[in-house]
Amino acid sequence: MTIDDVDDLAGLSAAGRVVADVRDAMLAAVEPGITTGELDAIGRGLLRATGARSAPRLAYGFPGSTCISVNHEAAHGVPSRLRPLRSGDLVNIDVSAELDGYWADTGASTAVGTATERAVELLDATRLAQADAMAAAVAGAPLRHVGRVVERRARRHGFTVVADLLGHGVGRSIHESPNVSSVEDRSDRTILWEGLVLAIEPFLAMGATHTVEGDDGWTLLTDDGGLVAQFEHTVVITDGHPLVLTASAA
């Protein structure tokens, strides 16, 4: 969507605050032994307490309130009380929700306990790639520049970009146009405009460039079985650095 007035900004900001707070509460609960189902229950309870509704459940009938993906699971991981986290795992928590007609989307990856040095480097590089992508998302700039800077960051650190997982417009529904590629598409002539609301979410991996669907019909797995990480924010495009609606509370 494109923000038209202060009411839109207030509504989106409220939705962004909710999903950011839920994301951070779930991340704080990550420890060896906790199950992904228990983490999802934390998110579900917090969303209900605010009056927000889980976006994946509302829009797609997803079996969890949040998406929790572990190690080679790139996206849409289904929470389960039979899935305990172990030290060394990488876990991604993706929280999206609707509040009073406005939708926001955010995600972050973290290590469980003690991870390998290379896994920590993957987390750091992905976080930097997401920051690079936001910095490139300026009104008047080509949308494809977002993918350009993500690719550069991945190469600099010796990682790959998962090309088939895209950012997207958001605001009045969970997935809107335009799509935001994390690789540069030179055929894309889209120019960013002020007020556009985007979910920017690069996925970096140890070697994978695409995903395959898991047996559960929801989870997307890296095509090589390797580790993957993601960071995501909902932002509003401006003529400078975008307004981040899903930043952690000060």
Summary of the structure (lengths in Angstrom):
residues: 250
radius of gyration: 16.8
end to end distance: 26.7
largest distance: 48.1
contacts: 915
relative contact order: 0.19
helix: 32%
strand: 27%
